[in-house]
Amino acid sequence: MNKAIQILIDRGFYKNCTDVERLSDLMDKGPVRFYLGIDPTGPSIHIGHTVPLYAIHHLQLCGHEPIILAGGGTAMIGDPSGKTEMRKILPLETILDNASRLKSQIGSIMDFSENPAPGVGRAVMRNNADWLTKFGYIDFLRDIGIYFKVNEMLRLESVKQRLAREDGLTFLEFSYQLLQSYDFLHLYQTEGCRMQIGGDDQWGNIVAGIDLTRRVEGAECFGLTFNLITRSDGKKMGKSEKGAIFLDSSMCSPYDYYQYWRNVNDADVIKFMKLFTFLPMEEISDWEKCSNINEAKMKLAWEQTRLIHGEEEADKAVAASKAAFGGLGAGADRSAMPTVEIELGEAGIGIVDLFARAGLGGASNSERRAVISGGGAYVNDRQIKDVKAVLTADDAVNGELILRSGKKNYKRVVVK
């Protein structure tokens, strides 16, 4: 088996391939150019989107050449795969702005340098709006639509699921597969691209692109898909009590990012080390034998935060985490903790209002009252169960209030 493919198997990425033996032979002969499509439907990608990006890192180190395809054109429609209803149609300006943010986020995981190190594949970024938006409707139907049979498209699981629902599937969404398939053909024609990669939920779209390229150009191309990663508790990867864990620091602070990884289930630590870090497998094997699972969690969290936000932010997150969970000892540095400034005023502030302004304890005051009365609210390590309690400046320690909701959700309040 080709070295690059074996790495993906060993680290837990590999799910399926259209013809793994012939792909292995092709990769043995030299660098293979391949692509990953990402629709810029939001200003940031989240952890659940990053699995193929970590796979790309390993492929790139083996000399293969990635194309990151920002779906500026396809995002105008939205991929129906895995969706129970139609995506919200975004303005073109929003899509283009989202696309412009992708490269810097992705660049923390893979190498976009013009002159990569010897043996490392050169990566480029393209936007399918550059060609899809130039197509005339009649021309596209005549040149591309002729190769697609509706009865075959109807067999796609994503299509069948949507057709079974009352809302159905719009023709707009039904056309998505044609556009994504054309991307593969275009990239083969212009860049010599021979493979598309993606999550296993993209299998149908990938195969359609391979088939179109074969019919038009007579070319042999390949599809390689990766496992859809879930946590051991069955929940989706990248989801937390506060919502999705985004790579953009303005949407998820480095501290919160670190805490997400620090608090993963014990059963997930080694699996996530293989997938979401670049630690050698030998070192990961040593961590698997480690008797202190919390040390392994801290290593995972630090490595992940370092990769996405840099070593300085990772160190700050570690220091803030130790300060938050280590109590209010003198000299503890809590500056990297999620912080909000609140003016208490002479009369002070009610505990419910304080937690609301700090963004803790739930989405509504009724939820916060339940947390407080249930014993889940703490101020400077002091449990407060009275929903009518009032905090004043006298309750601050060194001008701060450290709020905690439950066991792990902290917020530092700087008293004005």
Beta strands, then each sheet from edge to edge (+ up, - down):
strand 1: 14-17
strand 2: 33-38
strand 3: 65-70
strand 4: 124-127
strand 5: 195-199
strand 6: 222-226
strand 7: 239-240
strand 8: 243-244
strand 9: 339-342
strand 10: 349-350
strand 11: 377-379
strand 12: 382-383
strand 13: 390-391
strand 14: 400-405
strand 15: 409-415
sheet 1: 1+ 6- 5- 2- 3- 4-
sheet 2: 7+ 8-
sheet 3: 9+ 15+ 14- 11+ 12-
sheet 4: 10+ 13-
end
